[in-house]
Amino acid sequence: MADVITYKTDEEIALLRESALLVGKTLGEVGKRVVPGASTLELDKIAEAFIRDHGAIPAFKDYKPKFDDKPFPCSLCVSLNEEVVHGLALENKILQEGDIVSIDCGVLKNGFYGDSAYTFAVGEISSKKRRLLDVTKESLYKGIAKAVSGNRMGEVSNAIQRHAEMYGYSIVKEMVGHGVGRHLHEPPEVPNYGRRRSGIKLKTGLVIAIEPMINMGRRGIKIADDGWTVYASDRQPSAHFEHMIAIRNGSPDILTTYDYIEN
């Protein structure tokens, strides 16, 4: 991660928007295959081919958070049910009717990154899981509404937390959103919890990824033996949605899109 916050020019935001749009299209393409019986490895292969066919590189594949970390082996993070984030797309992970699956996708195009996530229902899901998905996505947009020039980061974080906790859900506090630009993860961190009027002041030109990770049960998490997959320690379902936002005056500028998934 870069050491300082960087503010993007309009030209750079246009390039970020291009990468963000490709992420949205990729999630739409993958979403068509989110059906009972599909393997997560199959989804990963679809995403990688689609990204490369559009002149970009899968941002997650071979990504190393730190220099001495082992590289991430997949093009997507595919996290099933109690898995919060960073799930590995393996051949033996088969989607089942009633599952929920978070799919997080990143691309690198023209020197700039795009990053977005969406939690899909696999076939018919329970009303409890449906409410978790709805509230998590609502909390994302509650946070986005506060992502405008002049506000502090705590306004974004607090809006997410208040909405999720109003329904009895738990915020995963160890995992946060982040800045995006020429690096996949840049400062500042974007927590999904916090106090209003706290944190850095948001300024025009900042581009951030807001990504609530919300557990149906307790907020505790563990990391699986594979070294990557983060799961809810009580094994209850978790949901995850993510958009990239450019900070502007007046209203937030959402760079990513769910249009290719939902329309």
LONUVO-264116 format. One record per residue (C-alpha): residue in one letter; x, y, z. Coordinates in Angstrom, 3 decimals, decimal comma. Layout:
% LONUVO-264116
R   type       east      north         up
R      A          X          Y          Z
...
This chain:
% LONUVO-264116
R   type       east      north         up
R      M      0,000      0,000      0,000
R      A      1,257      3,470     -0,828
R      D      2,287      5,618      2,155
R      V      0,303      8,811      1,520
R      I     -3,198      9,734      0,399
R      T     -3,287     10,666     -3,275
R      Y     -5,976     12,825     -4,840
R      K     -6,888     12,085     -8,433
R      T     -7,336     14,466    -11,323
R      D    -10,449     14,341    -13,484
R      E     -8,403     12,539    -16,136
R      E     -7,277      9,910    -13,642
R      I    -10,832      9,457    -12,348
R      A    -11,956      8,867    -15,934
R      L     -9,432      6,020    -16,193
R      L    -10,521      4,655    -12,813
R      R    -14,118      4,767    -14,024
R      E    -13,128      2,683    -17,062
R      S    -11,571      0,032    -14,806
R      A    -14,546      0,186    -12,447
R      L    -16,963     -0,310    -15,336
R      L    -15,106     -3,425    -16,462
R      V    -15,394     -4,834    -12,933
R      G    -19,151     -4,271    -13,069
R      K    -19,394     -5,996    -16,441
R      T    -17,308     -8,915    -15,158
R      L    -19,526     -9,369    -12,109
R      G    -22,540     -9,327    -14,428
R      E    -20,985    -12,004    -16,622
R      V    -20,085    -14,170    -13,636
R      G    -23,486    -13,603    -12,057
R      K    -25,204    -15,342    -14,983
R      R    -23,464    -18,554    -13,878
R      V    -24,229    -18,276    -10,162
R      V    -26,563    -21,270    -10,111
R      P    -26,794    -24,486     -8,101
R      G    -24,174    -26,960     -9,293
R      A    -21,643    -24,421    -10,548
R      S    -18,131    -24,645     -9,161
R      T    -16,343    -21,592     -7,840
R      L    -13,383    -22,518    -10,049
R      E    -15,656    -22,291    -13,102
R      L    -16,698    -18,766    -12,064
R      D    -13,065    -17,794    -11,618
R      K    -12,133    -18,997    -15,109
R      I    -15,047    -17,068    -16,641
R      A    -13,923    -13,893    -14,889
R      E    -10,277    -14,206    -15,874
R      A    -11,088    -14,826    -19,536
R      F    -13,565    -11,925    -19,634
R      I    -11,118     -9,506    -18,026
R      R     -8,243    -10,455    -20,336
R      D    -10,494    -10,349    -23,409
R      H    -11,206     -6,706    -22,509
R      G     -7,549     -5,699    -22,390
R      A     -7,088     -5,814    -18,636
R      I     -5,409     -7,962    -15,988
R      P     -7,129     -9,686    -13,042
R      A     -5,960     -7,555    -10,132
R      F     -6,226    -10,233     -7,466
R      K     -4,353    -13,033     -9,211
R      D     -0,839    -13,312     -7,751
R      Y     -1,522    -10,294     -5,507
R      K      0,674    -10,131     -2,399
R      P     -0,486     -7,815      0,402
R      K      3,064     -7,744      1,714
R      F      6,345     -8,559      0,015
R      D      6,847    -11,832      1,871
R      D      3,239    -13,047      1,629
R      K      2,275    -15,933     -0,615
R      P      0,458    -14,683     -3,736
R      F     -3,318    -14,961     -3,991
R      P     -3,972    -17,796     -6,477
R      C     -7,320    -16,738     -8,017
R      S     -8,840    -13,998    -10,148
R      L    -11,878    -13,664     -7,868
R      C    -12,480    -13,822     -4,152
R      V    -15,453    -16,197     -3,858
R      S    -16,782    -16,480     -0,312
R      L    -19,628    -18,861      0,520
R      N    -22,129    -18,487      3,362
R      E    -20,100    -18,024      6,572
R      E    -17,009    -16,991      4,593
R      V    -16,660    -13,219      4,912
R      V    -14,025    -12,391      2,291
R      H    -10,987    -13,738      0,411
R      G    -12,474    -17,153     -0,288
R      L    -10,486    -19,276     -2,735
R      A    -12,196    -20,379     -5,953
R      L    -11,556    -24,102     -5,796
R      E    -12,757    -26,932     -8,017
R      N    -14,381    -28,783     -5,127
R      K    -16,442    -25,809     -3,938
R      I    -19,856    -26,329     -5,539
R      L    -22,707    -23,840     -5,195
R      Q    -25,804    -25,303     -3,558
R      E    -29,421    -24,148     -3,632
R      G    -29,911    -21,714     -0,754
R      D    -26,273    -20,574     -0,535
R      I    -25,182    -16,975     -0,586
R      V    -21,871    -16,158     -2,249
R      S    -19,842    -12,968     -2,109
R      I    -17,879    -12,379     -5,304
R      D    -15,172     -9,724     -5,122
R      C    -13,496     -8,723     -8,391
R      G    -10,603     -6,441     -9,273
R      V     -8,986     -5,403    -12,539
R      L     -5,962     -3,413    -13,637
R      K     -6,395     -1,457    -16,861
R      N     -4,371      1,466    -18,221
R      G     -2,451      1,665    -14,970
R      F     -5,505      2,049    -12,708
R      Y     -7,463     -0,410    -10,584
R      G    -11,147     -1,226    -10,334
R      D    -12,605     -3,092     -7,344
R      S    -16,170     -4,127     -6,466
R      A    -18,082     -6,908     -4,721
R      Y    -21,613     -8,276     -4,689
R      T    -23,251    -11,028     -2,645
R      F    -25,426    -13,274     -4,799
R      A    -28,258    -15,595     -3,861
R      V    -27,888    -19,113     -5,254
R      G    -31,381    -20,116     -6,298
R      E    -34,004    -19,589     -3,594
R      I    -32,587    -18,495     -0,256
R      S    -34,132    -18,221      3,201
R      S    -35,853    -15,040      4,322
R      K    -33,151    -14,592      6,979
R      K    -30,396    -14,646      4,378
R      R    -32,388    -12,358      2,081
R      R    -32,741     -9,782      4,835
R      L    -29,001     -9,976      5,557
R      L    -28,228     -9,269      1,893
R      D    -30,741     -6,431      1,695
R      V    -29,538     -4,732      4,875
R      T    -25,874     -5,081      3,945
R      K    -26,464     -3,466      0,559
R      E    -28,595     -0,758      2,165
R      S    -25,783     -0,046      4,625
R      L    -23,381      0,381      1,699
R      Y    -25,597      3,055      0,178
R      K    -26,102      4,712      3,575
R      G    -22,328      5,084      3,752
R      I    -22,035      6,241      0,154
R      A    -24,557      9,026      0,797
R      K    -22,109     10,521      3,320
R      A    -19,080     10,234      0,988
R      V    -18,972     13,873     -0,109
R      S    -16,403     16,625      0,121
R      G    -16,366     18,304      3,534
R      N    -17,612     15,324      5,532
R      R    -15,312     13,274      7,700
R      M    -14,706      9,570      7,222
R      G    -16,543      8,871     10,471
R      E    -19,789     10,004      8,840
R      V    -19,438      7,231      6,262
R      S    -18,418      4,629      8,826
R      N    -21,098      5,546     11,350
R      A    -23,889      5,459      8,756
R      I    -22,936      1,896      7,814
R      Q    -22,666      0,749     11,417
R      R    -25,925      2,298     12,591
R      H    -27,966      0,766      9,788
R      A    -26,536     -2,749     10,184
R      E    -26,771     -2,776     13,966
R      M    -30,352     -1,498     13,857
R      Y    -31,227     -4,945     12,449
R      G    -29,174     -6,828     15,018
R      Y    -26,229     -7,617     12,753
R      S    -22,517     -7,321     13,554
R      I    -19,858     -5,282     11,766
R      V    -16,609     -7,065     10,939
R      K    -14,183     -4,532     12,402
R      E    -10,890     -6,142     11,397
R      M    -11,566     -5,734      7,653
R      V    -11,975     -2,290      6,088
R      G    -12,410     -0,473      2,800
R      H     -9,562      1,478      1,255
R      G     -8,365      4,024     -1,246
R      V     -7,996      2,942     -4,880
R      G     -5,851      4,313     -7,692
R      R     -2,573      3,176     -9,197
R      H     -2,452      0,715     -6,299
R      L     -5,200     -1,755     -5,454
R      H     -5,078     -0,747     -1,795
R      E     -4,158      2,823     -0,921
R      P     -4,700      5,044      2,104
R      P     -7,003      5,941      3,681
R      E     -8,642      3,012      5,405
R      V    -12,451      3,108      5,268
R      P    -13,829      1,431      8,422
R      N    -17,407      0,190      8,545
R      Y    -17,841      1,456     12,101
R      G    -16,956      4,642     13,924
R      R    -18,038      7,934     15,424
R      R    -19,496     10,824     13,500
R      R    -17,251     13,870     13,066
R      S    -14,146     11,652     13,414
R      G    -11,467     10,625     10,930
R      I     -9,980     12,436      7,980
R      K    -11,867     15,132      6,117
R      L    -13,005     13,938      2,687
R      K    -11,717     16,071     -0,171
R      T    -12,518     16,253     -3,863
R      G    -10,363     13,853     -5,876
R      L    -10,161     11,126     -3,258
R      V    -11,250      7,711     -4,581
R      I    -12,241      5,073     -2,045
R      A    -13,747      1,598     -1,946
R      I    -16,540      1,351      0,616
R      E    -17,237     -2,294      1,477
R      P    -19,412     -3,329      4,416
R      M    -18,778     -6,860      5,662
R      I    -21,645     -7,777      7,960
R      N    -22,241    -10,952      9,946
R      M    -25,645    -12,354     10,824
R      G    -24,271    -13,469     14,188
R      R    -21,286    -12,272     16,201
R      R    -18,599    -10,100     14,661
R      G    -15,689    -12,451     15,367
R      I    -13,688    -13,847     12,448
R      K    -11,037    -16,500     11,865
R      I     -8,678    -17,282      9,005
R      A     -8,880    -20,734      7,442
R      D     -5,944    -23,094      7,079
R      D     -5,519    -21,974      3,456
R      G     -4,139    -18,697      4,848
R      W     -6,623    -16,544      2,937
R      T    -10,282    -17,319      3,585
R      V    -11,781    -15,189      6,360
R      Y    -14,895    -16,714      7,947
R      A    -17,312    -15,860     10,746
R      S    -16,104    -17,617     13,874
R      D    -19,661    -18,621     14,835
R      R    -20,206    -20,042     11,310
R      Q    -23,278    -17,898     10,692
R      P    -23,733    -16,278      7,253
R      S    -21,934    -13,102      6,252
R      A    -22,570    -10,640      3,400
R      H    -20,308     -8,210      1,541
R      F    -20,988     -5,424     -0,950
R      E    -18,463     -2,936     -2,362
R      H    -18,508      0,156     -4,562
R      M    -15,777      2,563     -5,638
R      I    -16,583      6,225     -4,993
R      A    -14,958      9,451     -6,189
R      I    -15,410     12,222     -3,637
R      R    -17,084     15,283     -5,132
R      N    -18,872     18,395     -3,930
R      G    -22,583     17,918     -3,380
R      S    -23,129     14,238     -4,160
R      P    -21,004     11,069     -4,329
R      D    -19,802      9,794     -7,702
R      I    -20,194      5,994     -7,812
R      L    -17,628      4,637    -10,287
R      T    -18,610      0,959    -10,150
R      T    -22,043     -0,338    -11,083
R      Y    -24,437     -3,181    -10,317
R      D    -26,443     -2,521    -13,492
R      Y    -24,969     -5,547    -15,283
R      I    -26,026     -7,779    -12,366
R      E    -29,463     -6,434    -11,548
R      N    -30,825     -5,334    -14,958
